Amino acid sequence: MKIILSLALLGLTASAFAKPQICSFEYVKEGSTLGWTAFKTPKKVGVGAKFTDFSITAKSAKSVDELFSTATFAVNSQSVDSGDKARDVKIFQFFFKSMLKGKDITGKVLKHTSGTADVEMTMNGTTKVVSMTSKFDEASSKVTLKGSLDVLEFGMKDNLAALTKACFEKHEGVTWPNVDLELVAVIKQICK
């Protein structure tokens, strides 16, 4: 009995002096997606698409909030994928191609706290802060950021008019300036 009690006491003593685990979070590109929904026709019918070429850079951090608070991003607007090649060509040709300062959309996260994120975006030579909601799903190790922007605030009135004209029949003469955004970012937790 003394042996069992001594072993149990030794185990408790060893665990009391064991090094605590130090964990960090990292962004993982594989499995992450950047989608958006634009709207057409007077009934405001949504058209979903995604960008297939985007990069996010974030430093390894002690929390998800800290990880995203260091994040910067770049999106190649030519990488539009709506599931319809002809539509993708029109979106780029008439909307994104004539953007000032190139085809990239860039930005950085200014602030990320549980539930919200302030994201500074630069598109068409204009920089604006877009407020987004944020949700971390620990079970799937994914963070979802959702928000909405108005392309007119980025000086894209002529771009929107050109797209509306090119798609006049299918859009019934109306292309809305509002676009919903959704980033699903895969997160990896590393504990040592």
C-alpha positions as CSV (number, residue, x, y, z in Angstrom):
1,M,0.0,0.0,0.0
2,K,2.9,2.3,0.8
3,I,4.4,1.7,-2.6
4,I,1.1,2.7,-4.4
5,L,0.7,5.8,-2.2
6,S,4.4,6.8,-2.9
7,L,4.0,6.3,-6.7
8,A,0.8,8.4,-6.7
9,L,2.5,11.1,-4.7
10,L,5.5,11.1,-7.0
11,G,3.2,11.4,-10.0
12,L,1.4,14.4,-8.5
13,T,4.7,16.0,-7.6
14,A,6.1,15.5,-11.2
15,S,2.9,16.9,-12.8
16,A,3.1,20.0,-10.5
17,F,6.5,20.8,-11.9
18,A,5.8,19.8,-15.5
19,K,6.1,22.6,-18.0
20,P,2.8,24.2,-19.0
21,Q,1.8,23.9,-22.6
22,I,2.3,27.0,-24.7
23,C,-0.1,27.3,-27.6
24,S,-0.1,29.5,-30.6
25,F,-2.5,30.1,-33.6
26,E,-1.6,30.2,-37.2
27,Y,-3.5,31.0,-40.4
28,V,-3.7,28.1,-43.0
29,K,-4.4,28.9,-46.7
30,E,-5.5,25.4,-47.6
31,G,-9.3,25.2,-47.1
32,S,-9.7,28.9,-46.6
33,T,-12.2,30.7,-48.9
34,L,-13.1,34.3,-49.9
35,G,-16.6,34.6,-51.2
36,W,-18.9,37.4,-52.1
37,T,-22.4,38.0,-53.2
38,A,-23.4,40.9,-55.6
39,F,-27.0,41.7,-56.4
40,K,-28.9,42.3,-59.7
41,T,-32.4,43.1,-61.0
42,P,-35.0,45.2,-59.2
43,K,-35.8,42.2,-57.0
44,K,-32.2,42.2,-55.7
45,V,-31.3,38.7,-56.8
46,G,-28.0,37.5,-55.3
47,V,-25.2,36.2,-57.5
48,G,-22.5,34.4,-55.5
49,A,-18.9,34.1,-56.5
50,K,-15.4,33.7,-54.9
51,F,-11.9,34.9,-55.5
52,T,-9.6,31.9,-56.1
53,D,-6.3,33.9,-55.9
54,F,-5.9,35.7,-52.6
55,S,-3.2,35.7,-49.9
56,I,-3.4,36.5,-46.2
57,T,-0.3,37.1,-44.1
58,A,-0.6,36.9,-40.3
59,K,2.0,36.4,-37.6
60,S,1.7,33.4,-35.3
61,A,-0.1,34.6,-32.2
62,K,-1.3,33.5,-28.7
63,S,-5.0,34.1,-29.6
64,V,-7.3,34.2,-32.6
65,D,-7.9,37.9,-31.9
66,E,-4.2,38.6,-31.9
67,L,-3.6,36.5,-35.0
68,F,-6.2,38.5,-37.0
69,S,-5.0,41.8,-35.6
70,T,-1.8,41.4,-37.5
71,A,-3.3,40.2,-40.8
72,T,-2.8,41.8,-44.2
73,F,-4.3,40.6,-47.4
74,A,-4.1,40.9,-51.2
75,V,-6.8,39.7,-53.6
76,N,-6.3,39.3,-57.4
77,S,-9.6,40.6,-58.8
78,Q,-9.0,38.7,-62.0
79,S,-9.5,35.4,-60.1
80,V,-13.3,35.8,-60.1
81,D,-15.1,32.4,-60.1
82,S,-18.9,32.5,-60.2
83,G,-19.3,29.1,-61.7
84,D,-20.0,30.7,-65.1
85,K,-17.0,31.5,-67.2
86,A,-18.8,34.0,-69.5
87,R,-20.0,35.9,-66.5
88,D,-16.6,35.9,-64.9
89,V,-15.0,37.4,-68.0
90,K,-17.7,40.2,-68.0
91,I,-17.2,40.9,-64.3
92,F,-13.5,41.4,-64.7
93,Q,-13.6,43.1,-68.1
94,F,-16.3,45.7,-67.2
95,F,-15.9,46.1,-63.4
96,F,-12.5,45.2,-62.1
97,K,-10.2,45.7,-65.1
98,S,-10.5,49.5,-65.1
99,M,-9.7,50.0,-61.4
100,L,-7.2,52.6,-60.6
101,K,-3.8,51.3,-59.4
102,G,-4.1,47.8,-60.8
103,K,-6.3,44.8,-60.3
104,D,-5.5,44.0,-56.7
105,I,-7.7,44.6,-53.7
106,T,-5.5,45.0,-50.6
107,G,-5.9,45.7,-46.9
108,K,-5.3,44.9,-43.3
109,V,-7.2,44.2,-40.2
110,L,-7.1,47.2,-37.9
111,K,-8.8,45.5,-34.9
112,H,-10.2,42.1,-34.2
113,T,-12.1,41.2,-31.0
114,S,-14.5,38.4,-30.3
115,G,-17.4,39.1,-32.5
116,T,-16.2,42.0,-34.6
117,A,-13.4,43.1,-37.0
118,D,-12.5,46.4,-38.5
119,V,-10.9,45.8,-41.9
120,E,-9.2,48.6,-43.9
121,M,-9.7,47.8,-47.6
122,T,-8.1,49.5,-50.6
123,M,-9.8,49.1,-54.0
124,N,-9.8,51.4,-57.0
125,G,-7.2,53.7,-55.3
126,T,-9.6,54.3,-52.4
127,T,-9.2,53.1,-48.8
128,K,-12.2,52.6,-46.5
129,V,-12.8,50.7,-43.2
130,V,-15.3,47.9,-43.5
131,S,-16.9,46.6,-40.2
132,M,-17.4,42.9,-40.2
133,T,-18.7,40.3,-37.8
134,S,-16.4,37.5,-36.7
135,K,-17.1,34.0,-35.4
136,F,-14.6,31.4,-34.3
137,D,-15.8,27.8,-34.5
138,E,-13.3,25.8,-32.4
139,A,-14.7,22.5,-33.6
140,S,-13.9,23.1,-37.2
141,S,-10.9,25.4,-36.5
142,K,-12.4,28.1,-38.7
143,V,-12.9,31.9,-38.3
144,T,-15.7,33.4,-40.4
145,L,-15.7,37.1,-41.2
146,K,-18.8,38.6,-42.8
147,G,-19.5,42.2,-43.9
148,S,-20.9,44.3,-46.6
149,L,-19.5,47.2,-48.7
150,D,-20.8,49.7,-51.1
151,V,-18.7,49.9,-54.3
152,L,-19.7,53.5,-54.8
153,E,-17.8,54.4,-51.6
154,F,-14.7,53.1,-53.5
155,G,-15.3,55.4,-56.5
156,M,-16.6,52.7,-58.7
157,K,-19.7,54.4,-60.1
158,D,-18.4,54.2,-63.7
159,N,-17.3,50.5,-63.2
160,L,-20.8,49.7,-61.9
161,A,-22.5,51.5,-64.8
162,A,-20.3,49.7,-67.3
163,L,-21.2,46.3,-65.8
164,T,-24.9,47.2,-65.7
165,K,-24.7,48.1,-69.4
166,A,-22.8,45.0,-70.4
167,C,-25.3,42.8,-68.5
168,F,-28.4,45.0,-69.1
169,E,-30.8,42.2,-70.2
170,K,-29.8,39.7,-67.4
171,H,-29.7,42.4,-64.8
172,E,-33.0,44.0,-66.0
173,G,-31.1,47.3,-66.0
174,V,-30.2,47.2,-62.3
175,T,-26.9,46.2,-60.6
176,W,-26.9,47.1,-56.9
177,P,-23.8,48.7,-55.4
178,N,-23.9,46.6,-52.3
179,V,-21.7,43.5,-52.0
180,D,-21.7,41.0,-49.2
181,L,-18.3,39.5,-48.3
182,E,-17.4,36.3,-46.5
183,L,-14.0,35.0,-45.5
184,V,-13.7,31.6,-44.0
185,A,-10.2,31.2,-42.6
186,V,-8.7,27.9,-41.4
187,I,-6.8,28.2,-38.2
188,K,-4.2,25.8,-36.8
189,Q,-3.4,25.6,-33.1
190,I,0.1,24.5,-32.2
191,C,0.9,23.5,-28.6
192,K,4.4,22.8,-27.3
